[in-house]
Amino acid sequence: MTLKRCAYLVMPDEGDFVTDYSLGIKPMEDLGWQIELMSWRDKVADWDSFDIVYICTPWDYPSDPAGFMATLEAIDKSSAILVNDIALVKWTLSKTYLRDLESRGVNIVPSLWRDDFVAAELASYFAHFGVDRIIIKPIVSTNATDTFLLDSPVPKATINVLQKKFLRRGFVVQPFIENVRSEGEFSLFFLGGQYSHTILKTPRQGDFRVQEEHGADIISVEPEVALLKAAGDDFAKVEPMPVYGRFDYVRGPDGRFLLMEMEIIEPSLYLRMDAAAPARFAAAIDAYAKLQANPNL
């Protein structure tokens, strides 16, 4: 049997990041795939030698988004199939995709969008939402990097930091949803167009970040009907359909589930949290590769 070749696009150094993509490798191999880890920073890679390239864990790309996109463009121009589709990557590289989803009827966390930080406007952000606590984060970021939880009034020292961090750098302002701390953030995963599994991420005491790297607690849960319906409805509004995706929700003050992020470039899929998820992932990648190679199937 001729092995099909799949590149997993990764970062050169995983550092302290928690990953579990390795769990999907054996199911991929069982379907006839040969897996090779490839750094997205590799400037001499022969992408034509691969059948498919999976955007796996290039989580350091915010330090060089232009270089990251250049690599993806090179892959897209090769004979290899890029997954997810580059159109989805371009659309969701900036968190401004949330504005598009909101226009399609998705309930997102209320948001203000800014291209540059102006200290004199800071107080108006709190007033706009009628709250005393807000979140400010870059429109291009991963793992809560440069994400700030601010209470009103904001100390001068913090304002100075914000001016440096967001000088001519786009960012989004949102009211802090207290349920992130009291209940947690729900992540629902879709593989091959179908719902797969759900986890609940709860920040450690005194924190607001829900990533494992910041000490959050992660458990597998069964989503309530309203949450599963919201995710399914929102997933259906994304075109083209992602091969894999993660939808992150928080319960708003009125009980509705609000979309915080939609991760379809390089999400951690938390394959370890559901015994069948690795096989579902492999089947989704394999089916997509077959469909792209034979569109008439």
MOJO-V822534 format. One record per residue. RES is the residue in one small letter. PHI is phi in radians with two decimals (none if undefined). PSI is psi in whole degrees, 0 to 359 (NA if undefined). Layout:
res->RES phi->PHI psi->PSI
res->RES phi->PHI psi->PSI
This chain:
res->m phi->none psi->133
res->t phi->-1.41 psi->123
res->l phi->-1.29 psi->139
res->k phi->-1.52 psi->143
res->r phi->-1.85 psi->130
res->c phi->-2.22 psi->126
res->a phi->-1.65 psi->132
res->y phi->-1.68 psi->115
res->l phi->-1.40 psi->117
res->v phi->-2.26 psi->174
res->m phi->-1.57 psi->153
res->p phi->-1.07 psi->326
res->d phi->-2.36 psi->115
res->e phi->-1.28 psi->341
res->g phi->0.94 psi->232
res->d phi->-1.65 psi->7
res->f phi->-1.14 psi->144
res->v phi->-1.67 psi->122
res->t phi->-2.24 psi->154
res->d phi->-2.48 psi->22
res->y phi->-1.07 psi->338
res->s phi->-1.04 psi->335
res->l phi->-1.14 psi->338
res->g phi->-1.53 psi->352
res->i phi->-1.22 psi->313
res->k phi->-1.06 psi->313
res->p phi->-1.04 psi->325
res->m phi->-1.14 psi->316
res->e phi->-1.10 psi->323
res->d phi->-1.11 psi->336
res->l phi->-1.65 psi->10
res->g phi->1.63 psi->19
res->w phi->-1.77 psi->141
res->q phi->-1.80 psi->125
res->i phi->-1.80 psi->136
res->e phi->-2.36 psi->130
res->l phi->-1.41 psi->130
res->m phi->-2.28 psi->130
res->s phi->-1.23 psi->135
res->w phi->-1.20 psi->345
res->r phi->-1.55 psi->0
res->d phi->-1.19 psi->116
res->k phi->-1.53 psi->349
res->v phi->-2.10 psi->14
res->a phi->-1.10 psi->141
res->d phi->-1.66 psi->89
res->w phi->-1.19 psi->337
res->d phi->-1.14 psi->344
res->s phi->-1.41 psi->355
res->f phi->-1.92 psi->149
res->d phi->-1.43 psi->325
res->i phi->-2.60 psi->148
res->v phi->-2.17 psi->121
res->y phi->-1.73 psi->124
res->i phi->-1.33 psi->97
res->c phi->-1.59 psi->280
res->t phi->-2.37 psi->57
res->p phi->-1.49 psi->54
res->w phi->-1.28 psi->357
res->d phi->-1.68 psi->9
res->y phi->-1.12 psi->335
res->p phi->-1.01 psi->341
res->s phi->-1.29 psi->343
res->d phi->-2.70 psi->66
res->p phi->-1.07 psi->327
res->a phi->-1.16 psi->318
res->g phi->-1.15 psi->323
res->f phi->-1.09 psi->313
res->m phi->-1.15 psi->326
res->a phi->-1.10 psi->321
res->t phi->-1.14 psi->315
res->l phi->-1.14 psi->323
res->e phi->-1.10 psi->319
res->a phi->-1.11 psi->319
res->i phi->-1.14 psi->317
res->d phi->-1.11 psi->329
res->k phi->-1.43 psi->347
res->s phi->-1.43 psi->183
res->s phi->-1.40 psi->350
res->a phi->-1.28 psi->150
res->i phi->-1.60 psi->123
res->l phi->-1.58 psi->134
res->v phi->-2.38 psi->126
res->n phi->-1.25 psi->168
res->d phi->-0.96 psi->141
res->i phi->-1.10 psi->334
res->a phi->-1.09 psi->321
res->l phi->-1.19 psi->322
res->v phi->-1.10 psi->311
res->k phi->-1.06 psi->321
res->w phi->-1.22 psi->319
res->t phi->-1.73 psi->3
res->l phi->-1.08 psi->326
res->s phi->-1.86 psi->140
res->k phi->-1.14 psi->355
res->t phi->-1.12 psi->348
res->y phi->-1.02 psi->335
res->l phi->-1.10 psi->328
res->r phi->-1.10 psi->319
res->d phi->-1.12 psi->316
res->l phi->-1.14 psi->322
res->e phi->-1.08 psi->321
res->s phi->-1.18 psi->342
res->r phi->-1.64 psi->6
res->g phi->1.75 psi->8
res->v phi->-1.41 psi->136
res->n phi->-1.45 psi->104
res->i phi->-1.80 psi->166
res->v phi->-1.10 psi->129
res->p phi->-0.87 psi->137
res->s phi->-2.47 psi->144
res->l phi->-2.00 psi->140
res->w phi->-2.01 psi->130
res->r phi->-2.34 psi->148
res->d phi->-1.70 psi->343
res->d phi->-2.71 psi->149
res->f phi->-1.53 psi->127
res->v phi->-2.13 psi->112
res->a phi->-0.97 psi->323
res->a phi->-1.15 psi->342
res->e phi->-1.53 psi->349
res->l phi->-1.01 psi->315
res->a phi->-1.07 psi->328
res->s phi->-1.19 psi->336
res->y phi->-1.13 psi->316
res->f phi->-1.11 psi->317
res->a phi->-1.13 psi->322
res->h phi->-1.01 psi->317
res->f phi->-1.63 psi->350
res->g phi->1.17 psi->39
res->v phi->-2.31 psi->168
res->d phi->-1.86 psi->2
res->r phi->-2.48 psi->129
res->i phi->-2.32 psi->165
res->i phi->-2.00 psi->136
res->i phi->-2.17 psi->128
res->k phi->-2.57 psi->153
res->p phi->-1.15 psi->153
res->i phi->-1.36 psi->346
res->v phi->-2.17 psi->109
res->s phi->-2.92 psi->164
res->t phi->-2.42 psi->155
res->n phi->1.04 psi->30
res->a phi->1.14 psi->20
res->t phi->-1.12 psi->133
res->d phi->1.01 psi->34
res->t phi->-1.76 psi->129
res->f phi->-2.11 psi->132
res->l phi->-1.73 psi->119
res->l phi->-2.09 psi->135
res->d phi->-1.84 psi->147
res->s phi->-1.61 psi->134
res->p phi->-1.43 psi->153
res->v phi->-1.52 psi->129
res->p phi->-1.06 psi->150
res->k phi->-1.01 psi->320
res->a phi->-1.07 psi->321
res->t phi->-1.20 psi->321
res->i phi->-1.05 psi->321
res->n phi->-1.10 psi->321
res->v phi->-1.14 psi->315
res->l phi->-1.06 psi->321
res->q phi->-1.09 psi->324
res->k phi->-1.33 psi->318
res->k phi->-1.21 psi->326
res->f phi->-2.03 psi->24
res->l phi->-1.17 psi->117
res->r phi->0.88 psi->39
res->r phi->-2.31 psi->121
res->g phi->-1.09 psi->143
res->f phi->-2.60 psi->165
res->v phi->-2.12 psi->141
res->v phi->-1.99 psi->133
res->q phi->-2.44 psi->150
res->p phi->-1.18 psi->143
res->f phi->-1.31 psi->124
res->i phi->-1.57 psi->111
res->e phi->-1.07 psi->336
res->n phi->-1.12 psi->343
res->v phi->-1.01 psi->321
res->r phi->-1.48 psi->317
res->s phi->-1.35 psi->327
res->e phi->-2.03 psi->317
res->g phi->2.03 psi->182
res->e phi->-1.96 psi->131
res->f phi->-1.63 psi->136
res->s phi->-2.10 psi->123
res->l phi->-1.95 psi->136
res->f phi->-1.97 psi->139
res->f phi->-2.13 psi->131
res->l phi->-2.28 psi->125
res->g phi->1.10 psi->30
res->g phi->1.47 psi->1
res->q phi->-2.10 psi->147
res->y phi->-1.06 psi->139
res->s phi->-2.00 psi->298
res->h phi->-2.83 psi->171
res->t phi->-2.38 psi->144
res->i phi->-2.25 psi->161
res->l phi->-2.10 psi->126
res->k phi->-1.95 psi->121
res->t phi->-2.08 psi->125
res->p phi->-1.09 psi->153
res->r phi->-1.21 psi->163
res->q phi->-0.95 psi->128
res->g phi->1.51 psi->356
res->d phi->-1.97 psi->172
res->f phi->-2.22 psi->353
res->r phi->-1.50 psi->140
res->v phi->-1.87 psi->14
res->q phi->-1.52 psi->146
res->e phi->-1.00 psi->324
res->e phi->-1.08 psi->340
res->h phi->-1.84 psi->15
res->g phi->1.56 psi->13
res->a phi->-1.21 psi->154
res->d phi->-1.66 psi->132
res->i phi->-2.09 psi->125
res->i phi->-2.34 psi->155
res->s phi->-1.48 psi->136
res->v phi->-2.41 psi->162
res->e phi->-1.66 psi->123
res->p phi->-1.25 psi->143
res->e phi->-1.22 psi->163
res->v phi->-0.99 psi->316
res->a phi->-1.12 psi->322
res->l phi->-1.20 psi->314
res->l phi->-1.10 psi->321
res->k phi->-1.16 psi->317
res->a phi->-1.05 psi->315
res->a phi->-1.14 psi->317
res->g phi->-1.10 psi->317
res->d phi->-1.11 psi->318
res->d phi->-1.20 psi->320
res->f phi->-1.04 psi->322
res->a phi->-1.18 psi->344
res->k phi->-1.57 psi->2
res->v phi->-1.74 psi->127
res->e phi->-2.36 psi->138
res->p phi->-1.18 psi->163
res->m phi->-1.13 psi->127
res->p phi->-1.19 psi->147
res->v phi->-1.25 psi->325
res->y phi->-2.50 psi->153
res->g phi->-2.96 psi->155
res->r phi->-2.24 psi->133
res->f phi->-2.05 psi->121
res->d phi->-1.83 psi->128
res->y phi->-2.25 psi->151
res->v phi->-2.26 psi->147
res->r phi->-1.39 psi->121
res->g phi->-1.31 psi->172
res->p phi->-1.02 psi->331
res->d phi->-1.61 psi->6
res->g phi->1.65 psi->345
res->r phi->-1.26 psi->150
res->f phi->-1.52 psi->126
res->l phi->-1.90 psi->132
res->l phi->-1.29 psi->124
res->m phi->-1.63 psi->314
res->e phi->-2.59 psi->152
res->m phi->-2.11 psi->115
res->e phi->-1.84 psi->107
res->i phi->-2.32 psi->10
res->i phi->-1.56 psi->298
res->e phi->-2.54 psi->51
res->p phi->-1.24 psi->147
res->s phi->-1.18 psi->125
res->l phi->-1.63 psi->358
res->y phi->0.83 psi->52
res->l phi->-1.08 psi->334
res->r phi->-1.26 psi->347
res->m phi->-1.52 psi->355
res->d phi->-2.54 psi->123
res->a phi->-1.03 psi->329
res->a phi->-1.60 psi->353
res->a phi->-1.10 psi->318
res->p phi->-1.01 psi->318
res->a phi->-1.19 psi->322
res->r phi->-1.11 psi->318
res->f phi->-1.05 psi->310
res->a phi->-1.05 psi->318
res->a phi->-1.11 psi->322
res->a phi->-1.17 psi->316
res->i phi->-1.12 psi->315
res->d phi->-1.10 psi->316
res->a phi->-1.14 psi->321
res->y phi->-1.15 psi->317
res->a phi->-1.05 psi->317
res->k phi->-1.13 psi->320
res->l phi->-1.17 psi->319
res->q phi->-1.21 psi->326
res->a phi->-1.33 psi->332
res->n phi->-2.36 psi->76
res->p phi->-1.00 psi->339
res->n phi->-1.50 psi->357
res->l phi->-1.16 psi->NA
